[in-house]
Every structure is written in C-alpha cells, then in structure tokens.
C-alpha cells in the first residue's frame, strides 16, 4: 500500500517512519523542516530502538505527492480547515483516510467536507514529541487502535492494521464510538489539567488532591460515554488509565506543548463537542465544563 502522511510531527513522524522503515511506500508532507529532512533525513529517537530514515519521500505540497491508498492525517484538529486543499490531490476512488487526531466529532465534520471519502479514526496511545527539526522523540507506549467510521471495504482496514503490525506497532481494529470515548477518558483530564496547572502528568498523580480530581474527571467521561450509548467502559478502565500514566515517563501532552509554544489549543474537539453531545443525552460534566472554560480563558489571553 502507498501511504501519505499529512502532518509529519510527533505522531505522523513516528508512525510514518516506522511504516517506511518496515518497507512501506510512505510519502511525507513537511512544512518548517522540509529542507532539513531532505538533507539529513528523519530520525526517531525511541525507547524501543532509535533509527534514521536517510532517504525520505518528502514534499512541501500535496500537489506534488502521488495518490495514496491510505492517508494518515496527523494535523492538529485546529487546522482541519486546510484539508479542503491538502487532501484532494492524494485521493483515489478507494483511498482510506485515517484521522489520527484528538477529540470527539472530528470524523463527522471531515465527512461533511468529503462525503464520499472512506474515513477511520486512529487512536494513538503514545508519548512522543517533536521539538526540533527532523527529530521525533518517542518516550513510551506507541500502540494504535483503528475505528472504522465509514469505510465499506473491510480489507482496507485489515491491510492498514496488518501493515502497522509488520512495522512493529501494536495495532488493532476497535469499535469506533467506544474507541473515541475511551481515548477521551485520558485526554480530557490530562490535556487540560497540565495546561491549567502548568505541570506534567506525573505531578498531577503525585498529590492526593489532583489525583482525586483526575479520577473524578475521568468518571465524568466514563458516565458521559455511557449516556451516549457506549458499552464496555466503566470505572476499571479509568483506573487502568491512571495506572498506565503512573508507570509512564513524565509527560507534557500535546495541548500542554501547544500552550507552551503559543499555538491554538484543541479545545473544540477535546472539550466542547463531547460536552455538547453529553448534554444532549441529559448528562452534564461539571468539572470538565469548568476546565473547558478555564482553557478558553487561557486561550483568549495568549
């Protein structure tokens, strides 16, 4: 399969590089570090083994890229308006577009822009950052779940999952709604709290007051998901997410990095959309609603 990566950052750079290293035909859209990657390659510094791609299919524009069987969209969701220009040159009649993005509701909105395109959600559980040109720093975890949103060709989903596995990435197909809400159980508390309290994940779990608040926020997401009809999610999943976070490297989530670098934060899909969906089903998330308002204040003050 021929892959395109839109957004060669911490996530797109890691997964795209792993696929390319395993022999897949991968084409990368780059922005600020295009010239660096063309000259020096794309390096992944990883706890699972570092490597360098020294011959990268790198492009400044998707107009110059080939049509792809699968496109991995790894842009921040605040930039999804760019997809109307970026995505069409890469599309064939049967292209699968995998949105490896945070939040809930992204597929619905992208499907409105591209009614005939096959979409899937990519739920990445990974600690990874890109803070210098051409270098991805992979700190821990790395598995990805694929949730089918509108693809009628099951073999496409199967092929993508299989390619990820061949590349050494733990990948599985999961039920779409369940996967999006389960990712939100971690994302909604930790992304916003690290910004609001200007800290990292480990510090939040070190103190009883913030550990208790994180758990309460997680349970708001769990119960909101249940109100929206999601199954196979309960308190044990929240406890598992807390245990996983305690055991992982101290981490600044993507929203914290966006805040530190003065970039727009992904408040719409990480907070506003799931809160709106839960309200429509008669469930409120008061602690996360307060966190959302704090983040909106911080965003407006930047």
N, C-alpha and C positions, 0 to 999 in steps of 0.2 A: 504493500500500500504506500501511496505517496502522501506525506503529511505536510501541512503548513502550520506554522506557529505564528499567531498574531499576539505580540506581547512577549518578547524574549527577556523577561525579568527573572525574579527569583523562582517562580513556578514554571513558566514556559521554558525558561532556560534549562531548568533541571530536567523536566520530563522530555523535552525535545532532544536534549543532549544525550540522555540515556537511550532514547529510541535510535538516534543516529549512531551511537557507539555500538548498538546491537546489530547494525546493518540496515536499518530502515532508511528510506529515502525521505529526508526531512529538510524543509526549507523554512528559513527563519526571517521574519520581518524584524529589523532592528531600527533604532532611532538614534539616540545620542552616541552609542558606542559602535556604530556600524564600522567606521574606519578602523577602530581598534581591533574588532573581531576579525575583520578581513586580513589584517596584518599579523595579529598574534594568536588568533583562534579563540575558542570559547572554553574556559576552564571551569570545572566543577570541583570545588574543594569539599569533600564529603566524608562523613564518618564511616561510610560504607566502602570507601576507596576513591581516591581522587583520580581525575583523568583530564586530558586535554583533547578537544576536537580541534585539530590543526588545519582542517580543510572544510570550512563551514559554507553551506549554501546560504549566503547572506544577501539581503536585499534592503534597499531603502524604501521601496514602494511595492505594494502588492500587484501593481500593473505589470511589473517585471517578473512576477512569480508564476510558476506553472499552475494549472488547475490541479486540485488535490482530491484524493479520495476522502480524506479526513482533515478537518481544520480544527486545531486546538486554539480556542480564543482564551487568552490569559491576560487580557487587558483588565485594568480596574473597571468596575461597572460604571463608574462616573464618566467613562469615556465611550460608553456603548453607542452614543450618537455617531461616532466615527465609523461604525460598522457598515453604514449605508454606502460608504466609499471604499472601505478596506476589504470587505468580504466578497462582493460580486466577482472580481477578477479570478478568484480562487475556486469558484463554484462550477461543478458539473451538475447534470440532472440528478445524480445519485450521491452527491457529497454529503457526508455526515459532519455536522458542526457540533463540537463538544465545548460547552461553556464551562471552563474551569474558573469559576468566579464565586465570590462570596454572596450570600444572601438568599432571599426567597422572592420569587416573582420575575427573575431575570429571563427565564425561558419564555414566559408569557409575553413579555414585551418585545423580545427579539423575534418571536414568531409573528407578531403583528407587523414587524418590518419586513420579514421574509416568510410569507405564508406557505410557500411550497418547499421550504428547506427542512431537511430532517435534523432535529435537534436532540441532544442529550446533555445531561448535566454531568460535570466532572467534579466530584467531591474529594478534594485533596486534603489528606491529613499529614502535614509535613511542617517542619520548622526549617525554613530556608530564607535567605536574604541575598539581595544583590546591591551592594553599597559601593562598588567600584566597577569601572568598565570591564566587560568581558569576563567577570568572575562571579560565579554563583557559590554561595557559602551554605552548604547543606548540613544542618546541625543535628537533626534526628528525625525519626519516622520517615514517611515517604509514600505510604500506600494511598491508593486512589480507588474510589467507588464510582461506577458509571451508572447513571439512572436514565433510562430511555424516556424521553419526553414525547417525541412524535415520529420516530424512525419506524417505518413499516418493514424494513429489511433487517431482520434479526441477525443475519450473517455479518452485517456491517458492525454491529455492536460486538458480536463474538470475536471478529477479527481484531478490533481495537483492543479489547481486553486481552486477547492472546498475545498481541504484539507487546503490550506493556509487560506481561509476564515474562516473555522471552528476554526483554530488556532488564530483567531483574527487579521489576516493580511489582509489589503485591497489589493486584487489581482484581476487582470483582464487579459483576453486574448486580445492582440492587434496585428495589422498588423506588421510583422517582420521588414521590412525596415524602416517604419515610426518610429517604436519604437527605433531602434538603433540610427537613426539620431536625434530624439528628445532628447535622453539622451546625445548625443554629444553636443547639444546646451548649456547644463550646463557644461559638463565635460571638453570640450576643453578650454574654457576660465579660469575656476576656478582652475582646477588642475595645469595647467602650471603657471598661474599668481601668485598663492600662493607660488610656488617654486621660480620663477624668482625674485619676490619682497620680499620674505621671510616674509610672512604675513598670515592672515586668511581672510576668506570670508567677514566678517563684515567690516574690514578695507578697503578692495577693493571697497566696495559700499558706504563708508562714504565720500570719496573725489570725487569731480566732475571729475577730470582728469581720475581716474581709473574707475569710474562708466561709463563714456563715452567710454573708451576703452573696457570694458567688453561688453557693448551693441554692439559696432562695431564688436567685435569678434563673438558674438552670431549671428549677422546678416550675417556674412560670412558663418557660419554653416547653417543657415536657407536657404540662397541662394544656397549654395553648394548642400544641400539636394534636393532642387527644380530642380537643374540641373541634378541630378541623378534620377529624376522621382518620388520623394517622394511628396505625397499630404498631405493636412491637416496640413500644417506647415507654419507659417507666423510670422510677427513681433509681433503679440499679444502673441504668445507662448513665445518669448524671454522676453517680458515684464512680463509675468506670472512667469517665472523662476527667474527674478530679484526680483519681489515682494516676492516670496516664500523665497528667500535667505535672504532678508532684515528681514523677520519675524522669521527666524530660529536662533538657537543658534550659536554664533561664532564658526566657524568650520575649521579644517585643513583637506582638502580632502586626499584621500588615497595616491596620489602622493607626497603630502607635507610630510606625515608621512614616506613614503619610503625614501624621501630625508633626513629627519632628522635622520633616523636610518641607513643611509648609504646603503640602498638597491637599486637594479636596478629599474629604473622608467619605467612605461608602455608607453614609447614613441611610439613604433611601432604601436599599435592598436589605441591609443588615438589621434595620430597626423599623422604619416607617411601614414598609409593606407587610411584614409579619404581624406587627401590632395592629394594623388595619384589618388584616384577614381574621385575626383572633377576635377583634371587636365585633365583626360582622357575624361571628358564630356565638356571640354573647359572652366572650371571655376577655377579661382585662389583665394586663401585665403591668401593674402599677410601678414596681421597682424599675423595670426596663423602660417604661414610659418616662420616668424621671431621668434615667440615664440618657435616653434619647434627647430630651430637652436640654440637658447639660451639654451634650455633644453639639447640638445645634447652636447653643450659645458660644461654645469654644470655636466652632467653625466660623460663625459670623464675626468673631473677634480677631480672627487670624489676619 
